[in-house]
């Protein structure tokens, strides 16, 4: 392997285990010098990529593994109870905190007005959801996810819907769909013991309320990708 | 601790830091990285019995994370942190001279701007320790394509570093 071939590999794969590459590095002074220079740059790249890693996340992972085991045994009653606790807690939180936006105030009131969640044991078939969505000028374009409860309700600027989704880990996640309340971009609502997020949809917005360890990313993506206005 | 938990920890727990960093540079967002790692580990936990070749565990968990990223976030583009908001510290500052720290930060800025198709193989190589052939297999592209992407990734990083260093020297 000549110097130029060596340099070519060095520029893309300085960690190459190719015998010719290693021989050139060890036996050719010019190659060795080029290698030393490249490794100096590599050390900078490696240090740049090695961002600090949050260690507490490991506990969440272990917790979720344990929870996953339990989930196989957990019945729907627990899900209903957990959801109700969540709703009451979130409602109380909202009540005790000054909300800056009209939308957040509305969510507060909506959760306080109806803290009890009714939930069917089974997932509601999507063809049963379609007419409800259609009545609020919304089409479901794709897989919305595992919906166990849906009820039309008044929202800030017109009719919307309250829903309870089950995520992949059988955790009930509350969603308030507000087709007439558009927002420019998503924002988080920070709260003790709960996390809240209002996401922008093609038509209006949706508030997603869950406990901190509960996964909502999948539901958020489903809402964004599937709820469309009926043209 | 059950047998399954022991097996899982031994095979996959050791890659936690590498996976987090890979996830971070895929989405360039801290919260997204945490979610991705959690989801990936949970999926791996559920499917650990299907892993027949234990030597392939590392590649397997990285692939799960890549797929999870594609599944959850490809349609919804991640919110990329602006450089001003990027609060990422160098792990052990005492190991580096001030000049080195500056180079590291400039390289990070360049990484934030690097296209995913270049960033992904680079992180797999430098952080994951995968060979070009292994990266090619994971990304389902040819080895020569991986080499090209790695070459361009390094070229962009080093040219950014050299440009920013010159600006820095002028000040």
Interface residues (C-beta under 8 A of the other chain):
Chain A: X11 X12 X13 X15 X16 X17 X41 X42 X44 X45 X46 X47 X48 X49 X50 X51 X52 X53 X54 X57 X58 X60 X61 X64 X65 X68 X168 X169 X215 X217 X218 X220 X221 X224 X225
Chain B: X5 X8 X16 X17 X20 X21 X24 X25 X30 X32 X34 X35 X37 X38 X39 X41 X42 X45 X46 X72 X73 X75 X76 X88 X89 X90 X91 X96 X100 X103 X104 X105 X107 X108 X111 X122 X123 X125 X126 X127 X129 X131 X132 X147 X148 X150 X151 X154 X155 X157 X158 X161
